[in-house]
Amino acid sequence: DSEISEETLPRPQTEYGKAKLAFTQDGCKIAEKAHMRFIMPRFFSLFGKNDYENTIIQSLVTKLLRGEDCDLTACTQYWNFMYIIDAVQAMIHLVEGGFSGIYNFATQDTRPLRNFVESVKRMIGGKGNLLFGTIPYPETGAVSMRPRVDKLLAAGFQPLYSFEKGVAEIIDYEKSKGGVE
């Protein structure tokens, strides 16, 4: 459960993770041969408006706005969320600034997942309940994320969105679509 820097050696367990690692390794080699810059964003958890319905933030917002209960794991693991607009701006910043290399795309706001979930509930209020522990963790256990963002910050990037500011935009967006209280 240690911090993850850009130098932390990845140990992918899934085929998806293995493919991302191979892409990064191949991209670095090709760019070096061609004397090109190569930027590889290492995304942790991005969130934003109109996200996939089964992501934790989108699911929470949708269900809680409808007054529905939310089945959850115990949410004891550490997590980190970056709003999609900040991720796009970080990439633009790195490209325009002439940077290259691997960068963790995350924020300095790492905390227990339960804290993020409870924050969403506080912002929405309503009748829906957070049912912690109703979904079991996989056999492999809970995965914690503690990304370090020193390198991204040292490149001069500063995120504009706190977690709560991003969630507020999602709530406003979902309310504007109708069908929720």
Backbone bond lengths (Angstrom), bond angles and torsions (degrees), N, CA, C in turn:
res aa  C-N    CA-C-N  psi(-1)  N-CA   C-N-CA  omega(-1)  CA-C   N-CA-C  phi
1 D - - - 1.460 - - 1.529 110.10 -
2 S 1.322 116.58 39.43 1.459 120.72 -177.10 1.525 110.78 -92.24
3 E 1.323 115.04 169.66 1.463 120.30 179.31 1.525 109.97 -68.68
4 I 1.322 115.00 149.76 1.460 121.81 -178.12 1.525 108.64 -112.93
5 S 1.327 115.81 112.42 1.464 120.23 175.51 1.524 108.09 -100.56
6 E 1.306 116.15 177.35 1.457 120.56 178.07 1.523 111.58 -66.64
7 E 1.317 116.64 -20.54 1.466 121.08 179.80 1.529 112.57 -88.62
8 T 1.339 117.13 -10.10 1.459 120.55 178.37 1.523 108.89 -63.10
9 L 1.317 115.91 126.44 1.462 119.77 -179.28 1.518 110.03 -71.62
10 P 1.348 116.80 122.88 1.464 119.63 178.60 1.532 110.62 -69.75
11 R 1.309 114.99 144.26 1.466 121.78 175.39 1.528 107.58 -129.29
12 P 1.334 116.79 71.85 1.465 119.21 -175.50 1.528 112.30 -62.57
13 Q 1.319 115.02 140.50 1.463 121.75 179.66 1.521 112.12 -105.73
14 T 1.333 116.76 -18.52 1.467 120.56 -177.51 1.529 109.99 -109.55
15 E 1.313 115.39 162.30 1.467 119.42 176.64 1.525 110.56 -63.19
16 Y 1.330 116.46 -35.87 1.464 121.10 177.32 1.524 110.35 -61.09
17 G 1.321 116.34 -47.53 1.463 120.86 178.97 1.519 111.81 -62.90
18 K 1.317 116.57 -40.15 1.463 121.00 179.07 1.527 110.72 -64.82
19 A 1.333 116.85 -38.20 1.472 121.08 178.52 1.528 110.50 -66.73
20 K 1.335 117.43 -40.01 1.469 120.39 177.97 1.524 110.94 -63.52
21 L 1.321 117.23 -41.34 1.453 121.06 178.77 1.526 110.70 -64.50
22 A 1.326 116.61 -43.70 1.471 120.33 178.75 1.526 110.64 -62.46
23 F 1.327 117.19 -40.88 1.471 121.43 178.00 1.530 110.06 -60.49
24 T 1.320 116.82 -45.16 1.462 120.83 -179.79 1.527 110.75 -62.22
25 Q 1.315 116.28 -47.64 1.464 120.16 -179.18 1.528 111.13 -63.09
26 D 1.328 116.83 -45.60 1.468 120.13 179.12 1.523 111.36 -65.54
27 G 1.332 116.59 -42.01 1.459 120.84 179.59 1.517 112.01 -60.50
28 C 1.318 116.71 -42.72 1.470 120.59 178.25 1.525 111.03 -62.11
29 K 1.322 116.96 -43.88 1.468 121.03 -179.68 1.528 111.60 -64.51
30 I 1.327 116.84 -46.89 1.468 121.42 -179.39 1.519 110.42 -62.44
31 A 1.324 117.29 -45.41 1.464 121.36 -179.73 1.524 110.86 -62.56
32 E 1.323 116.51 -40.59 1.463 119.88 179.50 1.530 110.86 -63.90
33 K 1.316 117.04 -44.91 1.469 121.26 178.51 1.525 111.81 -61.40
34 A 1.327 115.90 -38.85 1.465 121.53 -176.95 1.530 112.22 -88.27
35 H 1.326 117.56 2.05 1.472 122.49 -177.64 1.524 110.94 55.33
36 M 1.327 114.75 47.07 1.464 122.11 179.77 1.526 109.47 -115.86
37 R 1.314 114.64 159.61 1.461 119.68 171.14 1.528 108.19 -80.78
38 F 1.310 116.44 148.10 1.463 121.88 176.91 1.515 107.77 -136.65
39 I 1.317 116.63 121.44 1.464 121.67 177.83 1.521 107.31 -112.43
40 M 1.318 115.46 124.27 1.456 120.47 177.16 1.514 109.11 -118.85
41 P 1.334 116.33 104.53 1.461 118.37 175.87 1.526 109.49 -74.48
42 R 1.307 116.14 130.47 1.467 120.87 175.21 1.527 106.12 -102.17
43 F 1.334 114.94 94.76 1.461 121.02 -176.91 1.525 110.55 -76.19
44 F 1.303 116.04 138.52 1.461 120.86 175.32 1.523 107.29 -100.40
45 S 1.309 120.87 -89.72 1.462 121.33 175.51 1.512 109.59 -127.35
46 L 1.312 115.11 108.65 1.459 121.21 175.09 1.521 108.66 -92.61
47 F 1.318 115.96 149.59 1.463 120.34 174.95 1.513 108.59 -147.77
48 G 1.326 115.75 157.93 1.459 119.72 179.49 1.513 111.45 178.77
49 K 1.317 114.84 179.06 1.464 121.51 -179.84 1.524 110.13 -60.37
50 N 1.331 114.70 143.91 1.464 122.24 174.65 1.532 112.26 62.19
51 D 1.325 116.08 31.54 1.466 122.26 179.40 1.532 109.48 -71.24
52 Y 1.318 116.05 168.82 1.461 122.54 175.87 1.522 108.52 -56.62
53 E 1.311 117.16 133.62 1.469 122.19 -171.55 1.530 115.04 -60.88
54 N 1.320 118.49 -23.51 1.463 120.01 -177.94 1.526 114.19 -95.55
55 T 1.334 117.86 4.19 1.460 118.00 173.01 1.524 107.70 -69.95
56 I 1.310 116.36 153.66 1.462 118.73 -172.71 1.528 112.23 -62.16
57 I 1.314 118.60 -43.71 1.469 119.68 -176.78 1.525 110.70 -68.79
58 Q 1.330 117.48 -48.02 1.466 120.33 179.98 1.522 110.53 -60.73
59 S 1.320 117.01 -43.52 1.457 121.33 -179.99 1.527 111.33 -62.75
60 L 1.327 116.77 -44.78 1.465 120.47 178.18 1.519 111.61 -60.36
61 V 1.322 116.55 -49.32 1.468 120.12 -178.03 1.521 110.12 -60.13
62 T 1.324 116.98 -49.14 1.468 120.85 -177.75 1.522 111.19 -60.51
63 K 1.325 116.95 -50.30 1.471 120.44 -177.11 1.524 111.86 -66.43
64 L 1.333 116.99 -44.91 1.463 119.12 -177.50 1.524 111.69 -67.12
65 L 1.323 117.76 -35.26 1.476 119.70 176.21 1.527 111.23 -64.70
66 R 1.322 116.90 -28.07 1.468 121.63 177.75 1.525 112.30 -87.80
67 G 1.338 116.65 -3.81 1.458 120.24 -178.20 1.517 113.58 78.76
68 E 1.330 117.32 18.26 1.462 121.54 -178.18 1.521 110.82 -89.20
69 D 1.339 115.51 153.85 1.458 121.20 174.20 1.527 109.36 -74.81
70 C 1.326 115.79 154.15 1.468 121.79 -178.23 1.522 110.09 -121.69
71 D 1.323 116.43 113.56 1.459 121.52 174.21 1.521 108.51 -75.99
72 L 1.337 116.43 133.27 1.462 122.26 -175.18 1.523 110.67 -142.41
73 T 1.323 115.97 160.51 1.462 119.84 166.69 1.527 106.79 -70.64
74 A 1.296 117.58 -174.71 1.466 120.09 176.13 1.528 111.66 -68.22
75 C 1.340 117.16 -17.18 1.469 123.32 177.33 1.532 112.33 57.04
76 T 1.324 116.30 40.82 1.459 120.66 -178.82 1.524 112.73 -89.98
77 Q 1.328 117.28 -15.25 1.461 120.42 -177.24 1.533 110.91 -73.11
78 Y 1.338 114.68 157.26 1.461 119.70 176.19 1.517 109.12 -83.18
79 W 1.349 115.35 143.80 1.453 120.83 -175.61 1.514 110.07 -141.58
80 N 1.306 115.73 168.46 1.454 122.36 -179.30 1.517 107.73 -150.28
81 F 1.310 117.12 129.31 1.466 122.05 179.74 1.522 110.27 -118.89
82 M 1.328 116.45 140.18 1.466 122.41 173.95 1.529 107.46 -124.83
83 Y 1.326 115.47 129.84 1.461 120.14 178.91 1.527 109.29 -68.91
84 I 1.313 116.84 141.29 1.470 122.13 -173.35 1.529 112.43 -57.97
85 I 1.310 117.85 -36.29 1.472 120.01 179.74 1.526 110.05 -63.33
86 D 1.325 117.66 -39.57 1.465 120.41 176.67 1.525 110.91 -65.27
87 A 1.324 118.01 -38.12 1.462 120.76 179.36 1.532 110.61 -63.34
88 V 1.312 116.35 -43.50 1.475 120.43 178.74 1.532 109.49 -64.43
89 Q 1.321 116.92 -44.89 1.465 120.27 179.97 1.531 111.57 -64.10
90 A 1.334 117.18 -35.58 1.464 120.57 178.05 1.524 109.96 -64.43
91 M 1.328 116.96 -42.06 1.462 120.20 -179.97 1.528 110.24 -65.29
92 I 1.312 117.28 -44.15 1.465 121.19 177.53 1.532 109.56 -59.24
93 H 1.326 116.50 -44.77 1.463 121.80 -179.93 1.530 110.86 -58.46
94 L 1.316 117.62 -45.16 1.464 121.37 -179.00 1.522 111.68 -67.40
95 V 1.337 116.82 -42.33 1.470 120.53 179.89 1.526 110.12 -64.82
96 E 1.327 116.55 -51.36 1.465 120.53 -177.50 1.528 112.09 -67.30
97 G 1.331 117.12 -26.27 1.463 120.98 -179.10 1.518 114.03 -85.70
98 G 1.329 117.10 -1.19 1.454 120.37 178.13 1.523 114.80 75.81
99 F 1.317 117.12 20.60 1.464 121.23 -178.65 1.522 110.82 -81.02
100 S 1.320 115.77 163.01 1.458 121.56 172.64 1.523 108.20 -149.87
101 G 1.319 115.59 164.15 1.456 121.29 178.01 1.515 112.52 114.84
102 I 1.306 114.39 -171.72 1.466 122.60 179.84 1.523 108.00 -93.98
103 Y 1.322 116.40 134.04 1.465 122.21 179.84 1.515 110.01 -132.42
104 N 1.325 116.77 132.34 1.457 121.17 171.74 1.519 108.60 -73.85
105 F 1.318 115.92 124.34 1.458 121.54 175.96 1.521 107.27 -100.96
106 A 1.328 115.09 97.43 1.449 124.02 -178.35 1.523 106.41 -159.08
107 T 1.317 116.26 -174.14 1.461 120.89 178.42 1.526 109.19 -120.19
108 Q 1.294 116.05 179.79 1.463 120.73 176.20 1.531 111.37 -85.36
109 D 1.316 116.73 4.51 1.468 122.42 -176.37 1.534 110.40 -99.71
110 T 1.318 116.14 81.03 1.465 121.78 175.20 1.520 107.34 -105.50
111 R 1.329 115.51 127.68 1.463 120.55 -178.91 1.530 109.23 -155.03
112 P 1.327 118.00 171.20 1.461 118.45 177.11 1.534 110.51 -58.70
113 L 1.320 116.15 139.49 1.461 120.94 -179.21 1.523 111.27 -55.30
114 R 1.305 116.36 -36.24 1.468 120.57 179.65 1.527 111.13 -56.71
115 N 1.328 117.31 -36.66 1.453 121.63 179.61 1.530 111.02 -63.96
116 F 1.352 116.46 -42.37 1.471 119.91 176.79 1.528 110.55 -62.94
117 V 1.333 115.83 -45.19 1.476 121.21 -178.86 1.525 110.35 -60.59
118 E 1.325 116.99 -46.01 1.462 120.60 -179.87 1.527 111.36 -65.50
119 S 1.309 117.40 -31.23 1.460 121.32 176.96 1.531 110.38 -64.39
120 V 1.324 116.91 -43.51 1.474 120.97 177.58 1.527 109.23 -60.56
121 K 1.320 117.03 -45.31 1.473 121.57 179.90 1.521 110.83 -60.69
122 R 1.338 117.95 -44.95 1.467 120.88 178.48 1.518 111.58 -59.49
123 M 1.338 116.10 -40.48 1.461 120.37 -177.49 1.528 111.72 -67.83
124 I 1.322 117.11 -33.54 1.461 121.30 -176.58 1.517 111.68 -92.88
125 G 1.338 116.06 -36.89 1.463 119.03 -176.14 1.519 109.18 69.31
126 G 1.306 116.81 -140.00 1.459 120.84 174.61 1.505 114.77 80.23
127 K 1.335 113.19 -171.46 1.459 120.71 -171.58 1.519 114.27 -93.40
128 G 1.301 119.03 -18.22 1.461 120.64 -177.87 1.522 111.46 -63.72
129 N 1.320 115.46 144.36 1.467 121.06 -179.48 1.519 110.64 -108.94
130 L 1.328 115.66 150.50 1.458 122.56 174.29 1.523 106.80 -93.74
131 L 1.323 117.16 113.76 1.453 122.24 -176.06 1.528 109.66 -102.20
132 F 1.332 115.05 78.36 1.463 121.20 -177.98 1.524 110.32 -66.20
133 G 1.329 115.54 135.55 1.458 121.17 176.06 1.512 115.55 88.43
134 T 1.332 118.09 0.14 1.473 119.51 179.68 1.528 111.99 -79.27
135 I 1.310 117.20 -18.30 1.466 121.78 174.64 1.532 106.65 -109.05
136 P 1.323 117.57 124.83 1.472 118.86 -179.98 1.523 111.10 -75.67
137 Y 1.327 115.26 152.70 1.457 119.94 171.42 1.527 108.02 -70.52
138 P 1.334 117.29 154.90 1.469 118.16 175.19 1.534 110.02 -64.99
139 E 1.313 116.48 166.42 1.469 121.03 -179.04 1.524 111.97 -56.07
140 T 1.322 116.09 -30.08 1.466 120.26 -179.00 1.525 111.72 -73.72
141 G 1.330 117.75 -11.59 1.457 121.89 178.54 1.519 112.34 93.62
142 A 1.311 114.78 178.75 1.464 121.46 179.91 1.524 109.40 -77.18
143 V 1.315 115.92 137.80 1.465 121.75 177.33 1.519 108.31 -99.13
144 S 1.318 116.02 124.43 1.463 120.67 176.62 1.521 109.71 -99.95
145 M 1.323 115.82 146.45 1.460 121.89 176.73 1.518 109.45 -122.64
146 R 1.310 115.04 121.29 1.462 120.98 175.77 1.536 108.06 -129.53
147 P 1.331 116.43 71.86 1.462 118.72 -177.75 1.517 112.26 -72.74
148 R 1.312 115.21 143.30 1.463 121.64 171.41 1.520 106.84 -95.45
149 V 1.304 116.40 140.48 1.461 120.75 -178.63 1.527 112.10 -122.25
150 D 1.314 115.86 19.94 1.472 120.69 -178.86 1.528 111.57 -54.40
151 K 1.317 116.72 -43.20 1.466 120.55 -175.53 1.530 111.20 -65.98
152 L 1.324 117.08 -41.95 1.470 120.90 178.61 1.529 110.67 -65.83
153 L 1.321 116.41 -41.56 1.469 120.37 178.01 1.528 111.18 -67.23
154 A 1.340 116.51 -38.49 1.471 120.64 178.90 1.531 111.20 -65.16
155 A 1.332 116.26 -25.09 1.466 120.68 176.64 1.529 111.24 -77.40
156 G 1.335 116.29 -4.12 1.459 120.64 175.99 1.517 114.80 97.20
157 F 1.321 118.05 7.37 1.466 119.36 179.67 1.522 110.64 -86.72
158 Q 1.331 115.69 135.51 1.460 122.28 174.86 1.531 108.56 -129.02
159 P 1.336 117.70 119.83 1.470 119.22 178.48 1.526 111.38 -63.73
160 L 1.326 115.18 149.26 1.462 121.32 179.04 1.527 112.72 -99.31
161 Y 1.334 116.24 -17.64 1.463 120.97 -173.94 1.516 111.80 -109.89
162 S 1.325 115.27 125.72 1.463 119.92 166.02 1.533 106.28 -78.93
163 F 1.307 117.34 166.86 1.464 120.81 176.21 1.530 109.61 -56.62
164 E 1.317 115.96 -47.67 1.466 120.21 -176.63 1.526 111.94 -64.60
165 K 1.324 118.40 -37.33 1.469 120.50 177.96 1.533 110.25 -64.67
166 G 1.320 117.14 -40.54 1.462 120.58 177.17 1.520 111.79 -64.64
167 V 1.336 116.45 -44.33 1.469 120.19 179.01 1.523 110.01 -62.90
168 A 1.324 117.86 -39.45 1.473 120.59 178.84 1.525 110.46 -59.60
169 E 1.327 117.95 -40.11 1.472 120.21 177.53 1.520 111.20 -64.68
170 I 1.324 116.88 -39.49 1.467 120.36 179.05 1.528 109.94 -65.36
171 I 1.325 117.02 -43.87 1.468 121.04 179.24 1.523 109.99 -60.12
172 D 1.330 117.24 -48.51 1.469 120.98 178.90 1.531 111.05 -59.26
173 Y 1.323 116.44 -42.64 1.464 121.12 179.90 1.526 110.57 -62.74
174 E 1.332 116.62 -47.21 1.466 120.13 -179.28 1.529 111.06 -63.21
175 K 1.319 117.35 -39.34 1.467 120.56 178.19 1.528 110.92 -65.87
176 S 1.345 116.49 -36.21 1.468 119.90 -178.96 1.532 111.98 -69.00
177 K 1.322 117.70 -22.95 1.468 121.84 178.12 1.516 112.09 -75.73
178 G 1.341 115.55 -18.75 1.462 119.58 -178.98 1.519 111.12 84.39
179 G 1.300 115.56 176.60 1.453 120.67 177.60 1.520 113.70 82.00
180 V 1.340 117.36 0.52 1.465 121.26 176.35 1.520 108.62 -132.57
181 E 1.314 115.34 159.36 1.475 119.59 -179.65 1.492 111.92 -73.38
